[in-house]
Amino acid sequence: MVDQFALFSTKQFTNKLKFLPYVLVGIAVFALNSNPENHPYLQIYITLLEAKLGIAAVYFLSKKFGKINKEKHST
């Protein structure tokens, strides 16, 4: 019974981690684009650059959290 509870809570925790990379990238994008004093073309360029880097960051963070999830299930 305790093992089932531990597994259930681990699953809930890892399900919440699936959205963490998206949250981290979203916070970074908002922080970099929130300055209204930037030139509009610079803001567009930063947004396009963030989109490309954000996709890569989400991919690598998802892989990292996926490895953490696999390590918890193997023990």
N, C-alpha and C positions, 0 to 999 in steps of 0.2 A: 504494500500500500504506500509506503514512504517512497519507494522507487518510482511509482507512478506519479506521485505528486512532484518529485524532483524533476522528472522528465517533462511533465506538463508545464512547470514554471520555466524550465529551460527553453521549451518551444515558444512560449509567450515572449520571453526575453529576446530570442533570436528573430522572431517575427517583427518585433519593434526595431531591431537593428537594421532591417532591410531598408527602412526609410531614412536611416541616419546619413548615408552619403548624399542623398538628395537634399536633406536639410542643411548639411554643411556647405554644399555648393551654393544653395540658395542664399544662405546668410552671407557668403563671400560676395556673390553677385550684387546683392542689395547694398552691402557696405561700400563696394567700389563705385556703384552707380548713383549713390544717394547725394553726391556733391553737386548742387545745382550750378556751381560756378564754372564747371567744365564746359568747354566748347561742344556744341551738339555733335559735330563730326567725331570728336574724340570719344564722346559717350557711345556713339554707334560703333566705332572701332573697338572699344573696350567690350561692348556687349557681344560682338561677334567673336572676339578672342576668348571671352569667358565661356561662350557656348561651346567652342571647340575644346577648351581646357576642361570645362565642366563635364563633358561626356567622358573624357579620359579619366578624370578624377573619380567620377561615379563608378566607372568600370573597375579601376584599381581598388577603390575602397570596398566595393562589393565583393571582389575576390578575397580581400583581406578578411572581411567579416565572415565570408563563407568558410574560410580556413578555420577561423575560431569556432564556428558552428560545428564543423566536422571533428575538430579536436575534442569538443565537449561530448559529442555523441560516441566517440571511440573509447573514452575512459569509463 
